[in-house]
């Protein structure tokens, strides 16, 4: 098996169906499998897959267990030399997978590879990020980019050249190819796994940082392209619930990779923002 495609889905049946349709039209002479983990969508997702795509391996969860946990469930079944984490609201071109595999094979030093992502208007999605630091995450918590749009220019890597292949800190988890052989080599046999402390957000940057810590690399590849509808699943979450997931994941990331004083500062900032928000001084419904 050349490639295992892992899709974690939650309440996006139509987008998932379009995703699967495009995947099975892929060309390139390679063998792949598709594993869909459904986090209790209850929207007919399972029935749609069973009816239209019987070749898809389905893992049906009784609850929404989050992104990392669901992916790890699929990793246990994956047989591919490469594993692609693919969001359900994505749509590959007919040659996307072939070009992605070709790049990964030609760049064996890359443990993780991404591709060019475009939105519905054909515009390039700026997905490359530098590893989070206290100052840029503090700016996000305090909503400073609304006042100073360029304050996180370094973190967002706004001058990155998306027309050229390059080694980067991290890429968007929406299209995230893992070279399993490379990973097993640098991890000294430890199986591919996302950190399940994260329910959603920060799990892909955490994985990229672990890759670098073990001696691997992360690469951006502009030769392959994928349409990204951006956040169709988690866009359905209530704002405060999504905010809680983001806050918790940020703090967990800094507990793991940062210093104690950084966690303390971020906690104080979050408490301040929550207090001001409750009193309608900072967060206003838009």
N, C-alpha and C positions, 0 to 999 in steps of 0.2 A: 504494500500500500504506500503510494507516494505521499498522499496528503489526507489528513483528517481535518474536516471543517467543523468547528464547534460553534453552535449558535445558542445563546441563552435568550429565551423569548418570554415576554410578559405583555399580554394584551395588545399585540400588534399583528393580528392574524393576516390582514390584507397585505401589509408591508412584508411580512414573512413569506407569504405565498409568492409575491413578486420576486423576492430574494431567491427563493428556492428555484423558481422557474428560470431565472437567469443563470444560476449555478449549473443546472443540468443542461444548459445550452453551451457550456464552456467547451472550448476546443484546445487541443494541444497534445493528445496522445499520452496522458498520464492517468493513473488510477487514483480515485479519491472516494472518500466516504463522507457522509454528512451526519452529524449527531446534533439533534435539537434537544435542549433541556428546557422544558416548559415550567416556569415558576408559578403554577396554579393560575393560569390566565382565565380560565372559565369563560372563554369567548369563542369556543369552537375550534381553537388552534389544533388540538390533538386530532379531532375528527377530520379537519382539512388535510393534515399531513397523511393520515392513514388512507384517506380516499385518493389523494392525488400523487403522493410520493411514498409508496410503500417501501422503497429502498432506504428511506431515512430511518436511522436509529433514533428512537424516542425515549427520553427519560422524563417521566411525568411526576413532578413534585406536588405534594399535598399542600404546600404553602410557598410563599416567596422567600427563598432562602438567600437571596442576594446573588451578586455576580460572581464573586470569587468561589463560593461554595459550589454553585451550579457548574462552573467550568471544571472544577476539580472532579466532580462526578463524571463528567464526560472524558476527562483525561484518562481515567481508569479503563475506559473502553477503547480509547483511540489507538489505532494500529499504524498510523502514518509515520513516515520518516520526518515529516513536517506537520505541525499542528497550526491551524489558522483559527484564531479567535475572530469571529465575524459577528458584528451586531445584526439583529434581525432587520433593522431599517436601512440595509445596505443593498446595493445592486451592482454586481460585477459586470464588466464588459466581457465579450466572448473570449478575449485573450488575456484577461487580467490574471487568472490563476497561473497560466502557462508562463507569462512574463515574470510573475512573482517567484515562481519556483526556479526559473532560469537564473534570475538575479541571485537568489539565495544559494544556489549551487555554485555559481561563479564567485561568490563572496563567502566562502566557508567560515571566515572569521566572525561573521555576523551570527550571533545567537538569536537576535530578534530583527525582523525586517518589517517595515511598513511600506505603503505605496502612496501615490498621489491621490488625494481625496478632493472631490468636487461637490458643490451643492447643486440644487435643482436648476440653478441659472447657469451652470457650467463654470462657476467661479471657484478658484482654488481655496480650499479650507486650510487656514494656517494652523497646523496641528503640532508642529515641533515645539517642544518646551525644554528649557533648561531645568535642572533639578530644583525643586522648591527650596527657598531660603526664608528665614524669618521675615525679612523686610518686605518681600513681595507678597507673602501670604497675609501678613499683617495689613498691608494695603488693601488686599481683597476683603478681609474681614471688616475693615473700617469703611469700605466702599469708596476709597480714595480715587480709583480710576474714573469714577463719575465726575470728579472735579478736576483731576489731573490725568488726562487720557494716556499720556506717555510714561506714567510713573513706573509701570511694569514692563517697559520696553525690553529690558535685558532678559527677564524671565520668559516673556512671550516670544523671544527670539524674532523680533519683527523684521530684522534685516537678513533673515535666513533666505538663501537662494533655493527656491523649490524646483528649479529646473535642473539641478545637479544632485547626483547621489552623494551622500555624506554620512559620516559617523555622527550620531547625535546623542544627547542625554536620554530623551524619551520621545515616544510617538503616541498617537492616539490609540486607545485600546479597541476602537471600532473595527480596525483591520490590523491584526497583530500576528505575524507569522513567527513561529518558534521552531528553530532547528533542533529537533529532539536529540540527535546524535551529539551535536555541539554542546547542548545543555548538559547532557549526561556526563560528558567529558569534563566540563569545567566544574560541575557540581559533585564530581567524584562518585557518580552513580545515583545521586538523589533524583527521584522522579520529578517531572515537571509539575509544579504546583503554585497556585496563587495563595497569598496570605489571607486566610479566611477571617481575620480580624476586621477586614474591611467589608462592609455590606455592599457598598457601591461608592465609586470615586477613590482615587489614589492607588488602587490595586495595580494598575498597569505601570505607573511610575515607580511604585515599590518594587515590582518585578524587574524593571529596567535597572534600578539601582542595585538590586541583588546580583543581576547579571554582571555588572561592572565590578562589583566587589569580588566576584569569583574569577574575574579575568576575561569575561566575554565582552562583546560589543553590540551596540544597537545601531541599525542603519535605516536611513530613509531612501526609498527607491522611487524615482519619478517615472520609470519606464512603464510601470503598471498603473492603472487608474480604476477608481471605484466611486460610484455615486453614494453619497452619505446624506440621508435625510435628517440626521442629527437629533438624537434625543427623543425619538418618538415614544419609547417605553417610559423612561423616567420623567418625561415631560408631563405625564399624567399624574404624577405624585402631587399632593397638596404642597403648597409653597413651604409651609413650616416644617413638614415632614422631610421634604427634600433638603431643606436647610439643616435639619438635625443630622441627616446622614452625612452631608458634606462636612459639617463641623466635627462630628465624631471621627470621620476618616482623617481629616486634617490633623487632629490631635494625636490620633494613633500613629500617623506617619512620623510626627515629630518625636513622639515617645520612643519610636524605634530608631530613627536616624538622627535626631537632633539632640540638643542639650536640655537639661532640666529647666534652666531658666527660660529657654525658648517656649517650652510647653506652658510654663507659668504665665509668660507674657501673652501668649495666644489665648489662654483661658480667660485672663482678665479682659482682653479685648472683646472676646465673645460675650462675656457677662455684661460688659458695658453696652454693646450693641443690642443685646436682648433687652436690657433695661430701657434703653432709649426707644427701642422699637415698641415695647409695651406701652410706652407713654407717647407714642406717635411723634417722636422727636427726630427719628432717623429713617425708619422704614415706613414708607407710605405706600399704600396699595396703588399700583399703576394700572 
